[in-house]
């Protein structure tokens, strides 16, 4: 297994009433950035959707990434939270 390119990660947590295409739509938002999607998990329970996306990224780009994610979440009705960590995907 290849090592991640980035030593800085961001865990993006999204939740909303079920909305198909959320992950694909968010990937389009993230596409302009130099980052690596390390893992994606999806939980659908009783009409609610929770999506977790772990990305590796350059810490210098965090504010721009966060701004675009928050704008996307406002436009789509998703709640978004982002947690950062240094030291890789662990």
C-alpha positions as CSV (number, residue, x, y, z in Angstrom):
1,X,0.0,0.0,0.0
2,X,1.4,3.4,-1.0
3,X,2.0,6.0,1.7
4,X,-0.2,9.1,1.6
5,X,1.4,12.1,-0.1
6,X,0.4,14.5,2.7
7,X,1.2,14.5,6.4
8,X,-1.8,16.8,7.2
9,X,-5.4,15.5,7.0
10,X,-8.8,16.9,7.2
11,X,-11.9,14.8,8.2
12,X,-15.0,16.2,6.5
13,X,-18.3,15.2,8.2
14,X,-21.5,15.9,6.4
15,X,-25.1,15.2,7.5
16,X,-28.5,15.8,6.2
17,X,-31.8,14.3,5.2
18,X,-31.0,11.8,2.6
19,X,-29.6,13.4,-0.5
20,X,-28.3,11.3,-3.4
21,X,-25.2,12.5,-5.1
22,X,-23.7,14.3,-2.1
23,X,-20.3,12.7,-2.4
24,X,-20.0,13.2,-6.1
25,X,-21.1,16.9,-5.7
26,X,-18.5,17.5,-2.9
27,X,-15.8,15.8,-5.0
28,X,-16.5,18.4,-7.7
29,X,-16.0,21.1,-5.1
30,X,-12.7,19.6,-4.0
31,X,-11.5,18.9,-7.6
32,X,-9.6,22.2,-8.1
33,X,-7.4,21.6,-5.0
34,X,-4.3,19.5,-4.8
35,X,-5.4,16.9,-2.3
36,X,-5.7,13.1,-1.8
37,X,-9.0,11.4,-0.8
38,X,-7.8,8.8,1.7
39,X,-11.2,7.3,2.7
40,X,-14.9,7.8,2.4
41,X,-17.6,6.3,4.6
42,X,-21.3,6.6,4.2
43,X,-24.1,5.8,6.7
44,X,-27.8,6.0,5.8
45,X,-30.3,5.5,8.6
46,X,-34.0,6.3,8.8
47,X,-33.8,8.9,6.0
48,X,-30.7,10.5,7.3
49,X,-27.3,10.5,5.5
50,X,-23.9,10.9,7.2
51,X,-20.8,11.0,5.1
52,X,-17.2,11.1,6.2
53,X,-14.4,12.0,3.8
54,X,-10.8,11.9,5.0
55,X,-8.5,13.9,2.8
56,X,-4.8,14.6,2.8
57,X,-3.9,18.1,1.9
58,X,-1.4,20.9,2.1
59,X,-2.1,22.9,5.3
60,X,-1.6,26.2,3.3
61,X,-4.8,25.4,1.4
62,X,-7.0,24.6,4.4
63,X,-8.8,28.0,4.6
64,X,-9.7,27.9,0.9
65,X,-10.9,24.3,1.1
66,X,-12.9,25.0,4.2
67,X,-14.6,28.0,2.6
68,X,-15.6,26.1,-0.5
69,X,-17.0,23.2,1.6
70,X,-19.0,25.5,3.9
71,X,-20.4,27.4,0.8
72,X,-21.3,24.0,-0.7
73,X,-23.0,22.8,2.5
74,X,-25.0,26.0,2.8
75,X,-26.2,25.7,-0.9
76,X,-27.1,22.0,-0.5
77,X,-28.6,21.9,3.0
78,X,-25.9,19.7,4.5
79,X,-24.4,20.3,7.9
80,X,-20.6,20.2,7.7
81,X,-17.9,19.9,10.2
82,X,-14.1,19.7,9.5
83,X,-11.5,18.3,11.9
84,X,-7.8,18.6,11.2
85,X,-4.8,16.5,12.2
86,X,-1.1,16.5,11.5
87,X,0.8,13.2,11.3
88,X,-1.0,11.5,8.4
89,X,-4.2,9.5,8.2
90,X,-4.1,7.9,11.6
